[in-house]
Amino acid sequence: MNAFCKILSIFIISATSSSIIWVLGEFCDNGTGECKELTSTNCPDIFHNLHLIGPNNVKYCNELEYIVCCPLTLNDQKTQRETLDTRKLYEKACRGYNDVRSSCRSTPLILGGTKAKGREFPFMALLGERQFRSSSVNWNCGGTLIHPKFVLTAAHCLETAEFKEQRLDPNYDSPKFAVRLGELDYNSTMDDAQPQDFRLVNYVLHPAYEEGEDGSRYSDIAVMELDRKATLTEYVAPACLPPSSGNEHFDLIAAGWGYTKDAGNKSSHLLSVGLQRYGNDVCVERIGSRIDPRTQFCAGSGSSSTIADTCNGDSGGPIFVQHPAYNCLKQVIGITSYGAICGNYKFPSVYTKVHLYTDWIENIVWGE
């Protein structure tokens, strides 16, 4: 049997209709095909053999646009597998997250922020505490869903007076951590949200995490393990870890449920704000020795005429950019860590650089 017949037979067996919409040029069917228009030029193997395959057995990437999963030759499949194998585990997972949300595939704390829309930031997580055997939760930090069962946050959000084992023991009389995904306004039941609530079964603070006497924090990053996998929907879907530093990004977005002014009140509605990343020299000039430019960066409004910042309650939440390859995804560049005064452009807030910790995160989340 020649190579084409082998591919065609595999394709017919595995082909099924799918609600997932892929885009032109993406690899499909576990890397054995590529999304192409169903024409005699772009995908002759299916176009000229449609009568043999049968229309019900064609695997579409986008049936409305007649984009099919066109089978690759065995050599091309091998090349594609080798290419995929060079990527980090979190990069492989990232591509799959793009398929969760069909609504965005066709489009590419917060001071001075605007109210987020439902489903706009489905990776946002709320982190809070509830008293022992109580259902009421005090939401005091943010986080980022990076895997159906793991959330990224700031280490200082998990500091407790009790031992970790006591906090995680549901029968021990101490406050318990709670995580909520898919929320928009936690004081409303009429908003465009579909919340999912979780408890923690484990959490890991970075071993180099430390807090200075001046309020500075270093390696302020932690990973939380949920008690079960989140159900991925339009309202709940992970963000991606960055494969590189992201130093080229100066226009950033932050989101959270934190205070809307210094010594003010928290926002129960998720807010987002655009921030300007400052250069290392500016960060050191305005923050001094309280920042380590290797592991941290700072960002703010960039102008005295604009009030834009993160504040108390936004800690642990992400500062992010649009993913360069996938319309539905964001890349988490930083984690909100600390600041001096909310909303003062002369004193920008400090964020933990995520890319320096991706190997550590990967070992926890995707390791054996």
FENKA-V668344 format. One line per field, one symbol per residue. phi: phi as a letter, one per 40 degrees, with the letter a starting at -180 (. if undefined). psi: psi as a letter, one per 20 degrees, with the letter a starting at -180 (. if undefined). A space follows every 10 residues. Layout:
phi: ???
psi: ???
//
This chain:
phi: .ccccccccc cccccacbcc bcbdgccbff gcabcaccbc ccacdcdcbc cccgccbccc caccbfbbcc cccccccccc ccccccccdc cccdcccccc bccbccbd.a bgcbcccdgc bcccbbbabb cdfbccbccb ababcbadbb bcaccccbcb cccdcccccc cccadbcbbb bgcbbcbbbb ccabcbbabc baabccccca bcccgcbbfc aabbbccacc ccaccbaccb cccacgcccb cbbbaibccc adgbbccccd bbacbbcccd ccccccbgcc bbdcbbbbaa cgaccbbaac adgcdgccba bcccbbccbb bccabcbaac bcgbccbccb bcccccbccc cccccbcc
psi: prgghggghg gggipqqqip orrpiqqrlk jirpoqqnrh ghmhgggijh hhgphiipoq hnhhjlprnp pqrhghgggg ghghiiqqhh hghghhhhih ohijijp.qp pkrqpqqpjg miipqppaqq qpkqippopi rarppiqijq ppaqhiijpr irqghhhioi ipnrqqqqpp qjqgoijqjj rmqmqpqqrq iqqoqphjpq prhjiqqqlm qqppprirpq opahhoqqrq qpiahjiioi orpqqrkaqi qpkbqqpipp qqqpqppqrh hgghghhbij qohhiqrqqb hiqiipoprr apiiqirqpr rpphhphiqq pohrppfrrf ppjoiimqqq qpphhijhgg ghhggjr.
//
